[in-house]
Amino acid sequence: MNSVLVKMNSKKRIALVAHDNKKEELLQWAKYNSGTLKSHELFATGTTGRLLSDALGMKIKRMMSGPVGGDQQLGAKIAEGKIDILIFFWDPLEPQPHDPDVKALLRIAVVWNIPVASNRASADFLISSHLFNSEYERNVTLSIRR
C-alpha cells in the first residue's frame, strides 16, 4: 500500500450535488452559509449548479447533469486532486436511474479520503469545523494490486 499526504489549501474546492427531492434543502443550506462559501471555489452538477448560481449570485463551475455523466465528472476531479470536499444531499428513499454513478462518486470520495456530507446535519458540522477555512493535509492510502 502506498500512502501520500495531500495538502488542502484554506480556499477549498467544494462539490455541491443534490438529488431532485433534496435540491431545495441544499439551496437553503447554501444560502444560509453563503458568507462562508463565497471564499471557496464551487463546483456542481447541471441543474443543481444553475439553481445555486441563480440563488447565490456566485460563480459555480457546472458539470453535466448527474444522470448523463456529471457525477462521473466530479469523481474524476476528485481522483485528479481538484475537489477537496463533497457535499451531496442524496435521497436514499427515491430510486435513481444513475444509482451506479452515485455509488461510484461516493466510493471515490472515500478512496481519496475527502470530507463528505450527505445531509444538512453533516454539512453543518463540516462547514462549522475550524478546519474548513484552514490548510489541512489528508492521508490518502491507495492499494495497488497486481
N, C-alpha and C positions, 0 to 999 in steps of 0.2 A: 504494500500500500504506500502510495505517495501522499505526503501532506504538504500543504503550502499555505502560508498566511496571505490573505488578500485584504488589502487596505481599502476601507470605505472612507471617502472624504467627508467632511462635515456637510457639504452640499450633496445630498443623496439623489440617486436616480430611482424614482418610485414608479412602479407599475400599478395602475388602478384599473380594476376589472370588476364587472358586476353582471350577474345573470339578470334577465328581464325583470323577474319579481323582486330583485334587490337593488335595481338602479336608483330608485327614489331614496332608499336608505343610504346608499353611497353618496348621492348628491347632497343630502342633508349633512352627512358626516363631513364631506369635503368643504361645504360652505362654513360649517362651524369651525373647521380647522384651516381655513383659507390663509389666515395670517402666518401660520407655520409652513403650509405647503408652498406658498409663493417663493420661499427661499430655496426651493429644490427644483429638480428637473423632473417633469411629469410625463409619463407615457400611459397610453390606454388603448384598449381595443376600440374598434369602429364607433358604434353608437354611443357607448359609454364616454369615449373621448369627446365626441361632439357635444353631448349633454353637459359634460363637465366644463368644457371650454365656454359654452354659452352661459352657464350658470355662474362661473367664477371669473370670467373675463381674463383667463390666464392662457398662456400657450401650452398646449398639450400635444405631444408627439403621438400621432394616431397611427395605429396598426390597422390591418384589415379587421373586419368583424370576426369575433371568435369562431363561429361555425365554419368560416371559409379560410381559416389559417391564422387569424390574429393571435390565438393562444400559442400556436407554434412559433410565431414570430417573437413573442415575448420570451418563450422558452429558449430560443436561440440567443436572444440578447442576454439572458441570464448566464448561459453557458459561455458566452463571449466576455463576460465580466462587465456588461453595460447596463445592468439593472442591479440595484442594491437591496431593494425592498419590494415585496409583492403584497398588495392589499387587494384581496379577491373576495368580494362578497358573493359567495356562490350559494346556490339554492339546492340543498340536499333532498328536498321533497318533490322537486319537479324534474321529470326525465329530460335530459338534454341530448339532442341528436349528435352533438360533438363531445359526448362524455369521455371517449378515449383521449381526446386532445386536452380536456380539462385535467384528467388524471396525469397525463404526461407533463403538463405545466406544473402542477403541484409536486410531482415527483422530482423534476429538475430543480425546483426551488429548494427541496430538501437535500438533494445531491450536492448542490453548490452552497449549502448552508447559509441561505439568505433568510432574513426575518420574513415571516408570512403572517398576515392577519386575515382570518376568514369570516369575521363578523364584526359588528360595531364595537363590542366589548374588547376584543383582542386588538382592534385598530386603535381604540382609545388608550389602552395600555402601551402599545408600541409608540404612538406619537408623543405620549407624555413622558417617555423614558428620557433620562438625561443623555443617553447615547444617540438619540435621534438626530440631534444637531451637532454631534461631535464626531471626530475621527474615530474609527474602530477597525480593528483587524480581526477578521473572522478566519477560522481554521477550516480549510477545505481538504478533505481526505478523499482521494479518488483511488478506487481499487481497480487496477487494470489486470485482467486475467488473459492469459494466452492459451 
